[in-house]
Amino acid sequence: MKIAIMFIGYIADIIVGDPYSFPHPVRFIGKLISSTEKFIRKRAKSEESLKMWGFFLWAVTVSVTFMVTFAVCKIFSFNNYLYSIVSAFIIYTTLSTKCLRDEAKKIYRVLETGDIEKSRKQLSYIVGRDTSQLDKKEIIRATVETVAENTVDGIIAPMFYGFLFGAPGAMAYKAINTLDSMVGYKNDKYMNLGFFSAKIDDIANFIPARISAIVMTIAAFVCRFDAVSCIKTAIRDRKNHKSPNCAYPEGAAAGALGVQLGGTNIYFGKAVYKPTIGERKRELENMDIVRMNRLMYMSSAVSLVIFTIVYICICAVL
């Protein structure tokens, strides 16, 4: 049943994606985070106390998300078909394959028109860095990096936790990831409040990020990209990032496409210096966004197949 649920959720995501008018669960998670943050800031007596309040923020968000999802699934558990449909729908909302492709494709299409200013604006919808001064190659780099990183956050990780803990586990992961996206910044406002959210997101992505290097290597081989360089770069440059996880998918992508990623970015007015990832075998070009989308799509399919095989083997042994 779990395999059927995961496949249905995955196929729904590929076909439907995330319609803008759809009341996505992540929006409710975001509102819960914002409401809890307001509650905390009214009561926190010092900046130092915000670190412990940050754990409270994390605990409330993740536990409420898990329990609500569990309760919803439980309500429909009296009928296997209804339970499967509801669970598959929840899994579908945790995946971002089509959404990632569509957003990257929008940037590609604008770049093809030569409108750099509009390309910067389009990119700003999916990245946290300052895009106002980026040139064409930096826009392409940022897009490729974002799709590569979100192949873990938006596909491999929720799929991984979905197979492990079902729909509640996948949704709890989305809560962890959303917390990191909203408060996990190392700036004056969130340095303490977001400390636990950022650290636990790193822990939650630790295994999926490393799986991504394997999955993307297989995907690179199928897509006829450089599979050897894909795995070599992911391993060699795995520490070339402040995050303990991001360099794995970014390194795999850089190696597969034969380009160089990483470098300096601007976040909230501050320059963040990052080591480069991959080798500059050639210059970045518009088509690299399309190639990255192909690699991401194939990686999602490979992940589903691998997780299914492992799940079947574990069930057979147990």
Helices and strands as residue ranges (DSSP letters): H 2-16, H 25-43, H 50-75, H 80-94, H 97-113, H 116-124, H 136-151, I 152-156, H 157-183, H 195-222, H 227-236, H 247-257, E 261-262, E 265-267, E 270-272, E 276-277, H 287-317
